[in-house]
Amino acid sequence: MKRGKRIKVWLFLYTVLFVFGCSEDGLKRDEARLVKSGKATEKMRLFTIDDSSDSLFLRQPTRKIEKESINSKLITLLRKRMLATVTDVDNEGVGIAAPQVGVGVKLILVQRFDKEGEPIEPYFNPEIKMYGDSVNAGFEGCLSVPRYRGSVSRSQNIEVSYLDSMGKKQREEINGFVAVIFQHEIDHLSGVMYFDHVFGGYDALLPYNEE
């Protein structure tokens, strides 16, 4: 096959993969099906390291959500189902990232203990712009790492940039425990697990029933 024909074939294959590999609002077809498989009030299946394929997915980098997609039906449904998942009484958490429910986009939900009513709020394409000098160690757990916890050193004050639920760019200083939650959830968007920060890694984690 001549070089020019090979290039055309590869361009065709790339186009097919791109078109059929992606669906609306930047989600891949399988991700969109996953989101649409339940109502807004229904929790999603948590991806955990107990499953080898889940574990591989959790290690993948994520994609940005375009500003115009933030209030689309599909992304809104994803956000609501993530909320139902993290507030499930049988497996409650203080934060969750989209990869933890099998969707590889940059969306996290964080419980704002520093605000009245302690709401759980969505943050699109969040990035940490500054880490403060004050660092403390504290125990962390993760919905994707069931039954275990580990001591992690985190900055106690950070600056975060993100798009809010209206698609407006924000930059905010976050302190204390909420700063820790942001760091934990934003790590997920880069395929980083909290035990990557623990000396000894996963093997050094403690069961929840041990001090």
N, C-alpha and C positions, 0 to 999 in steps of 0.2 A: 504493500500500500504506500502511495506517495505521501510525503510529509504534509502537503496541503490538505489531503483527504483525512489523514490521521487527526490533524488539528480540528477539522470540522466535526469529525466523529466525537472527539473528546468534548468539544463545546456543546454538541447535542446531548451527550450523556450528562454533562454537568447541568444543563438546563432542565432536563427531565428530573434529575435528582433533586434539584432545588425546588422546582414547582411541586413535585409530588411528595417531597420530604417535608415541606412546610404547609401550614394551613393558615387560617386567618389570624390576624393580630400577632404574628411572629411565633406562634406555637406550631410545633410539628404535628403532623396528623394524629400520631398516637397520643401525644400530649393533649390535644384538643378533645379526642375521644374520652380520655381519662377524666378531664374536667367535666365534660357533658354527661358523664355516666350517672350523675346524681343531682339532686336538687340543691339549692343554695344552702339549705339548712343541714345537709348531709355531710358528714365527715368523709375524708378521703383516706385511702390506705397509706399508712406511714411506711416509707422506705427505711429499712434498717440494715445495719451491718451484719445482722444474722443471716441475711440472704446474699449470696455472692453476686448476683446480677444487680441487686439494689446497691450493694457496696460499691460496685464499679461505677454506677450512675452517680452516686453521691460524690465521687471523686472528680467528676467532670466540671469544667468551667461553664458558666452560664452566659446567656445572651441578654443584651439590654432590651427593655420594653420601650417601643417608640411612644413619644408623647401623645400622639393621636389615638393610641390603642388603650390608654390608661382607663378610660371610662367606657370601653366597648363592652358588649354583653359577655363575651368570653372571659376577658380579664376580670370583669366585675364578679362573674360567677366563680372564677378561681379564687379571688380574694375572699369571697364569702365562705367558700368551702374550706379554705385554709383556716379561717376563723372558727368554723364549726369543729375542725380537727384539733386545734390547739386548746379549745375550751371544752373538749369532751371530758366528762366527769371521770371516765375510767383511765384517762391518760392526759391529764391537764399539764399545760406548760405555760411559760411566760414569753415565749417567742417561737417563731417558726419561719423557715425559708422555703421557697417554692420547690427546690430540689428534693426536699424531704417528703413531698407528695408526688414526686415523679415528673415535675415540670422544670425544665432547665432555663428559667428566666430569672432576672434580677428583681425579685420581689420578696420582701420580708414583712412580717408582722411582729410588733414589739409591744409588750405591755408597759405603758408609761406610768410607773409608780410615782413619778415626779409631777403628775398632773392630777387635778381634781377628778375623782371618779375612777382613776387608774384605768383609762381606756386602752384597748388594744388597737393600735393604729397601723395602717399600711405605709410602706416606704418603697418607692420605685427607684431602681438604679442607684442604691445608696453606695457612697464611698466615704471612707475615713480619710479626712484631709490632714488631721493633726492628732498625734498622740501626746498627752501630757506626761510630765516627768514622774508624777505620783503613781506608783505601781503597788498593788496589793495582790496577795494570793488568796484564792477562795475556791471552795468546792463547786464544781459544775456538773450537771447531768445533761442528757440530750435525749429527745424523743427517738432519735435514730440510733441511739446506743443504749438499749434498754438494760435495766438492772444494775448499771454501774455509774460511778462518779469518780472524779479526779480533781486534784488541786491544780489550778491554773493561775498564773500571774497575768494580770490585765491592768492596763492604764485606767486610772480612776476619773480621768477627764479627757474627752475627745471632741473633735469637731467633725461633723458629718454633713455631707452634701447629698441631696436627694431630690426627686420629684415628688410632690405631694399628690393627693388624690384628685386635685384639679389640674395636674400637669405643670404646676408652677415650681420653678427651681427654688430650693431652700437650702440654707446653711445654718446649722444649729450647734451650739455647744451642749454636750451631754455629760452629766456627772454621775458618779457613784454606781450603784447596782444597775441602773438603766444603761449606763455606758458599757458595762460588762455584757449585757444582753445584746446590745448593738454589735459589739465586737464578735460575739459568738455567732450571731445570725449572718453577719456579713462574711465571716469566714466560710460559711456554707456555700456562698456564691462563687467562691474560688476553689471549691472542692476540698477545703480544709476542715478537719474534724477537731474537736476540742482536745482530744487526747494526743494530737500532734504537738501540743504545747506542754504536755506532761512529760517529765523526765522518766524515761523508761517506756513511754508510749502506752499503747493499749494494755500491755501486760502488767503495767503498774497501777491500773485502775482498781478501785475498791468496790465490792458489792455494797448496795445501799444499806444493808443491815449491819455493816461494820463501820466502826469509827476510825 
